[in-house]
Amino acid sequence: MRVELVDASQAELVLRLAVEAFAEFRESLVPPPGILAETVDGVARYFENGGAVIAWDCDEPVGCARFHPELDHLYIGRVAVPPAYRRRGIATEIMHFLEDHARSLGLSETRVQVRQALPSNVALYQSLGYTVRSADPHPRVLEATVLTLFKRL
């Protein structure tokens, strides 16, 4: 498996992988994942201030994530592995790649956000050394909680 930085020309594939990964939460999460309403143009615009990676198993795309640098950290978001490829360490490889990318940018911290309603996702990040920094209301539904986790590199 390999993880590679991609450019806006891969926006359609990044969106397809993310939608495939988050589609199962359409009915179970309130509000539904925002990625399900995004467009290819919206994903392509993300590259103006950030970037994305795609994980490949040979020539098969098996996961992706987006990121953007802040002053003191690299924010990693939309980490997405479609159900058919889960439990193979793909998300871990993506996170390790982006942690190395943060270091190459001179940043000493990475951050992710995850809904508290997805305990297996929270557990994944904690197993990678992430610590909860804050628990905040979801911007669209106050009853939902979003955790911000961080890792010092």
N, C-alpha and C positions, 0 to 999 in steps of 0.2 A: 504494500500500500504506500502511496505517496500523497502528500498534501502540497498544493501549489497555490501561490498567489495568482489571482486572475484579474482581468480588467473588465471594463464595462461591456465589452463584446460578449461576455459570458453571463450577462444579467439574466437572460431567459433561463439558462440552466440553473443558476443560483435560485431563482424564484421557483422553478419547477421542483427542485429538491426540497426546498423549505416548505412549500405547500404540501407536498407529499408527506413530509414528516409531521406537520402540524394538523393535517386534515382530521385526524382521529379526535382532536380536541374541539372540533367545531360545535358539538352539542354539549360537551361536558364542562367546558370552561366558560365562566361568565366574567367579562365579555369574551367572545370567541377570540382566538389569536389574531392579532392585527395583520399578520403576514397573509392571511386568507383574503384580505381585501386589497393587497398591494398589486401593482402593475409592473410590467417589465420596465417601463419608463421610470417609475419610482425607484426601482432597484438600481437602474443605470445611474440615476441622479445621486445615489448614495456614494458613488465612486468619486464625486467631486471633493468630498472631505474625508473619505475613508477608503475601504477596500473590502475584498472578499477572498476567501480561499475555497477550493474544492478539493475534497479527498477522492482519490481514485484507487480502485482495485483493478489492476491492469488497465483496461480502457473503459471500465465501468465507473461512472460517477456515483459515489456512495455516501456523500455527506458534504456539508458546506457550513460556512459561518461568515458573518460580516464583522468588521471592526472599524474603529476610528480612533485616532490618537487625541487625547486631551493633554492639558499642560503637564499633568503629573502621573498619567496612567494611560493604558490602552484599554478602551472599552470593547468588549467582545459581545456580540449579540447574534441572535437568530442562529445559534448552533443547531444544526438540523441533520438528523440521520433518519432516512425513511425506515419504516418498520421492518422491511425485509433485510436490512443490513445491521440492525441493532445487536448489541451484546458481542461485538467483535473488536471493541477497543477503538472504533473510528472517532468517536467524540473525544476520547483521550488524546489520540494523535493530533486531532485538530487543535485542541487546547495547548498541547506541548509546542506545536508549530507556532501558534500565535504568541505564546509566552516568549519563545526565542525571537520572534519578530519584534516584540515590545523591547526586548533587550537591545536588538540591533538599532532601534530608534532612540536608544538612550533612556528608556522609561524603566522604572523599577517596580511597577505595580500593574496588575491587570485586574479588571472588574467585569463582572457579569451580573445580569439581573434575571431572576427566575420567579415564577409564581410559587407562592407557598403551597398552593393546591397541587403541585407536582413534586411530591416528596422524593421520587426516584431521581429527578433532575437535581434537586437540592443535594441529595446524597452523592451523586456523581461529582459535583463540584467540591463538596467537602472531602471526598476521597482523594481529590487532586490537590488538597492543601488550601482550599478557599475557606474563608471565615466570613460569617455574616457581619456586615457593617451596619445595615439598617433594614427595617421592615416598614414599608410605607404603603398607603392606600394606592390601589391601581388608579392611574389618571382618568380612566373612563368609568370605573365602578368602585366606589369607596369601600364596599364590602369585601372586595378582593384585595389580597395583600401581595406586594411584590418585594422580594428580598434582593438586596444588593450585597453581593459577596465580593471579596477582594483577596488577592494573593500578592505578597511581597516577593519580588524576584531576586 
